[in-house]
Amino acid sequence: MPTTTYMQVDPRHDHSLRIPRPDLSENFGLATQPNACNGCHNKQTAAWAVAAVRGWTSKPLLGYQNFAATFHAAAAGEPQAVPALQAIADDKTLAAIVRASAIERLSSRLDAAVLETLLRGLNDSDAQVRLASVNALANLPTAERRRYLARMLGDAVRAVRTSAARALAGEAESGLSATERSAFEPALGEYLATLEFNADRPESQMSLGNLWASRGDASRAEKHYRQALKLDSGFIAGYVNLADSLRSQTGGEAAAERVLRSGIAASRSNLPLIATAPLHYALGLNLVRQQRHTEAIKSLTEATRRDPNNSRYAYVLGVALHSRGEAKQGISVLEKALTKRPNDTDLLTALAQFSAQAGQQDAALRYVGRLQAIEPGNPQYRQLATQIVGMKATQK
């Protein structure tokens, strides 16, 4: 039987033979959609497995679970994925973990319709769905977060109420009523107890640092970030968070730069390139803030090289190049990234603006058209289209 490695050190044989769906692997890739056939026959392709199963049954490969296509569309940023995810989240005939996974994928699209779906999730009978809804709503502005999550502090399940406390800690907690405060304090205490119980793990130390940072205690946050790095000198996220914490202090940018460079130097040589990309990206942003643009572009380029599928890295690099007067190079970086993430609204917006500035209004309008197809009701895209049409008329 194939093995799955847990906690990076514990390979275990998987004795759960799932219903084989190699057709999904063929459509979406084995890396993101493994199947039971290729789990053992790992030298064969998904197409081979599809042909084998069809040879046995002479029937289409159909299954009861049809959410893979929606999750794949969501990963690609396709606009039609949002209503499909909402339908999955509301479908109580599906497993709770599937519904919770759909809610997690909605967390970056908190418009009015999605908000209604998440609020229904807060009332679900399954704790997994409630927990996913709390975590998604944690991305809301402060007042809305407090409005919707305060009542979850009294949830029957500890994970739900501690996640609500974590989401409300900091600015949001100052506006809690006396009754809400009486629920917040014990829930926050439970969250702290959980992290302190696992304090020998760098991840717990980082979470403690994040908590105190959100509550405005930079010195306490720094202590926990440094403890995380003491426990694991190769803990990438610890360097990034510590550097971010140091930014608010006197001489913070220089201190943050030293931390990031030490993280790059300490990175294990056996780590994949993608693992250290966040350090180079954070260093690039740090150097931009220090007005050291040539060095910044070098670091941002390195981050993009190490994680070429991260559209955010490419976006920031493209904008940085454009700001330096290297418009052609900046547009080229953005165009290349767009081939991998064709529905990324940041990339499309930047390309629309930069193309218009370069006198390429027709290209700019095509980019705006794609933006409007993704978010038809967005007034910013309508305004951008009007501006570009005006620029085109002026040039005639």
WODA-V37633 format. One record per backbone hydrogen bond with DSSP energy under -0.5 kcal/mol. CO is the residue of the C=O (numbers start at 1). NH is the residue of the N-H. If there is no record, write none. Layout:
co = (CO CO)
nh = (NH NH)
This chain:
co = (2 4 4 6 6 9 10 12 13 15 16 21 21 22 23 24 25 29 35 36 37 37 40 41 45 46 47 48 49 50 51 52 53 54 60 64 67 68 69 70 71 72 73 74 76 78 79 80 81 82 83 84 85 86 87 88 90 91 95 95 96 97 98 99 100 101 102 103 103 104 106 109 111 112 113 114 115 116 117 118 119 120 121 126 127 128 129 130 131 132 133 134 136 137 141 142 143 144 145 146 149 150 151 152 157 157 158 159 160 161 162 163 164 165 168 170 171 172 173 177 178 179 180 180 181 183 184 185 186 187 188 189 190 191 192 193 194 196 198 201 201 202 203 204 205 206 207 208 209 210 211 212 213 216 217 218 219 220 221 222 223 224 225 226 227 228 232 234 235 235 236 236 237 238 239 240 241 242 243 245 246 249 251 252 253 254 255 256 257 258 259 260 261 262 263 264 268 272 272 273 273 274 276 276 277 278 279 280 281 282 283 284 285 286 287 288 291 292 293 294 295 296 297 298 299 300 301 302 303 305 307 309 310 311 312 313 314 315 316 317 318 319 320 321 322 325 326 327 328 329 330 331 332 333 334 335 336 337 337 341 343 344 345 346 347 348 349 350 351 352 353 354 355 356 359 360 361 362 363 364 365 366 367 368 369 370 371 375 377 378 378 379 380 381 382 383 384 385 386 387 388 389 390 391 392 393)
nh = (14 6 12 9 10 11 6 4 15 17 18 24 25 26 27 28 29 33 39 40 40 41 42 44 49 50 51 52 53 54 55 56 57 58 62 66 71 72 73 74 75 76 78 77 343 81 82 84 85 86 87 88 89 90 91 91 92 94 98 99 100 101 102 103 104 105 106 106 107 107 109 111 115 116 117 118 119 120 121 122 123 123 124 130 131 132 133 134 135 136 137 138 139 140 145 146 147 148 149 150 152 153 154 155 160 161 162 163 164 165 166 167 168 169 173 174 174 175 176 181 182 183 183 184 185 187 188 189 190 191 192 193 194 195 196 197 198 199 201 204 205 206 207 208 209 210 211 212 213 214 215 217 216 218 221 222 223 224 225 226 227 228 229 230 231 232 235 236 238 239 239 240 241 242 243 244 245 246 247 248 249 252 255 256 257 258 259 260 261 262 263 264 265 266 267 267 271 275 276 276 277 277 279 280 281 282 283 284 285 286 287 288 289 290 292 291 293 296 297 298 299 300 301 302 303 304 305 306 307 308 310 311 314 315 316 317 318 319 320 321 322 323 324 326 325 327 330 331 332 333 334 335 336 337 338 339 340 340 341 344 345 348 349 350 351 352 353 354 355 356 357 358 360 359 361 364 365 366 367 368 369 370 371 372 373 374 375 378 379 381 382 383 384 385 386 387 388 389 390 391 392 393 394 395 396 396)
